[in-house]
Amino acid sequence: MREASLNIQERSQVGRSNMKRMRKQDLIPAVVYAGGEQTISAAVGAKEFISLARKSSLAQLFSFVSENKALNGKLAIVKEIQKDYLRGSAPLHIDFQTLREDEKIIVKVPLHTMGEAPGVKLDGGVLSQAFHELSVRCLPRQIPDYVQVDISALGIGMSIHAKDLTLPPEVEYMGDPEEAVLSVVQSRTLVVEAPAAETVAAAVPAEGEAAAAGAEGAPAKEGAKEGAKEGAKEAGGKEAKPAPAGKKG
């Protein structure tokens, strides 16, 4: 991996108010630390760092340029970036870890795919990628920019495991070698069949049928009245008559 030169300066003032003032001056507050060494409060130019970060990978190696002898020429990687997500993910604070060139470290590098899986292109499958970063161990100057894997032989139901990845000889994978990294699986698209045309037609009456139903319904009500009278005759033997009006006393 190519290292990027980054200008960095030591800062003596700390505290929230001082960091706010630095950000207004287009500087990003930072700390630089290493195992067994004293942590140094520092700052980097916002424009310079953002420009480098946009062209960098996850484990970008930085070479410090500084008037401070404890920082100048040091190799470092970014361990953490605090961001302001309300302002477009602008960096608020950076943690750098300095490295020794003869000491291996564990870092994450991107996983890139090449080619096109026949199981996706020809058979309608879906490419499933378990993770997009690999955890590896190596010397700082041997950190790969990325790990590339060819998927042009993957059919449906086939997988590429971590042990199948091709890594540089000096780079060691730190995960489970039997873990499936990439797989082509069957698509789970749900097909809903439309109801048959005859079934739909049978449920909807024709225009003439609807009109006829309305016409037949009218005399049915009158017939119900006549039926009620007939029922009363059968029950009492004769049609019920209204009661006579009371006589005046």
Secondary structure as the mmCIF struct_conf table of DSSP 4:
data_model
#
loop_
_struct_conf.conf_type_id
_struct_conf.id
_struct_conf.beg_label_comp_id
_struct_conf.beg_label_asym_id
_struct_conf.beg_label_seq_id
_struct_conf.end_label_comp_id
_struct_conf.end_label_asym_id
_struct_conf.end_label_seq_id
STRN STRN1 ALA A 4 GLU A 10
BEND BEND1 GLY A 15 GLY A 15
HELX_RH_AL_P HELX_RH_AL_P1 ARG A 16 LYS A 24
TURN_TY1_P TURN_TY1_P1 GLN A 25 ASP A 26
STRN STRN2 LEU A 27 TYR A 33
TURN_TY1_P TURN_TY1_P2 GLY A 35 GLY A 36
BEND BEND2 GLU A 37 GLU A 37
STRN STRN3 ILE A 40 GLY A 45
HELX_RH_AL_P HELX_RH_AL_P2 ALA A 46 ARG A 54
TURN_TY1_P TURN_TY1_P3 LYS A 55 LYS A 55
TURN_TY1_P TURN_TY1_P4 LEU A 58 ALA A 59
STRN STRN4 PHE A 62 VAL A 65
BEND BEND3 GLU A 67 ASN A 68
TURN_TY1_P TURN_TY1_P5 LYS A 69 GLY A 73
STRN STRN5 LEU A 75 ASP A 84
HELX_RH_3T_P HELX_RH_3T_P1 TYR A 85 ARG A 87
TURN_TY1_P TURN_TY1_P6 GLY A 88 GLY A 88
BEND BEND4 SER A 89 SER A 89
STRN STRN6 ALA A 90 LEU A 99
TURN_TY1_P TURN_TY1_P7 GLU A 101 ASP A 102
BEND BEND5 GLU A 103 GLU A 103
STRN STRN7 ILE A 105 MET A 114
BEND BEND6 GLY A 115 GLY A 115
HELX_RH_AL_P HELX_RH_AL_P3 PRO A 118 LYS A 121
TURN_TY1_P TURN_TY1_P8 LEU A 122 ASP A 123
STRN STRN8 VAL A 126 GLN A 129
BEND BEND7 ALA A 130 ALA A 130
BEND BEND8 HIS A 132 HIS A 132
STRN STRN9 GLU A 133 CYS A 138
HELX_RH_3T_P HELX_RH_3T_P2 PRO A 140 GLN A 142
BEND BEND9 ASP A 145 ASP A 145
STRN STRN10 VAL A 147 ASP A 150
TURN_TY1_P TURN_TY1_P9 SER A 152 ALA A 153
TURN_TY1_P TURN_TY1_P10 ILE A 156 GLY A 157
STRN STRN11 SER A 159 HIS A 161
HELX_RH_3T_P HELX_RH_3T_P3 ALA A 162 ASP A 164
TURN_TY1_P TURN_TY1_P11 PRO A 169 GLU A 170
STRN STRN12 GLU A 172 TYR A 173
BEND BEND10 GLY A 175 GLY A 175
TURN_TY1_P TURN_TY1_P12 PRO A 177 GLU A 178
BEND BEND11 GLU A 179 GLU A 179
STRN STRN13 ALA A 180 VAL A 185
HELX_LH_PP_P HELX_LH_PP_P1 THR A 189 VAL A 191
HELX_LH_PP_P HELX_LH_PP_P2 GLU A 193 ALA A 196
HELX_RH_AL_P HELX_RH_AL_P4 ALA A 197 ALA A 203
BEND BEND12 VAL A 204 VAL A 204
HELX_RH_AL_P HELX_RH_AL_P5 GLU A 207 GLY A 236
BEND BEND13 GLY A 237 LYS A 238
HELX_LH_PP_P HELX_LH_PP_P3 PRO A 242 LYS A 248
#
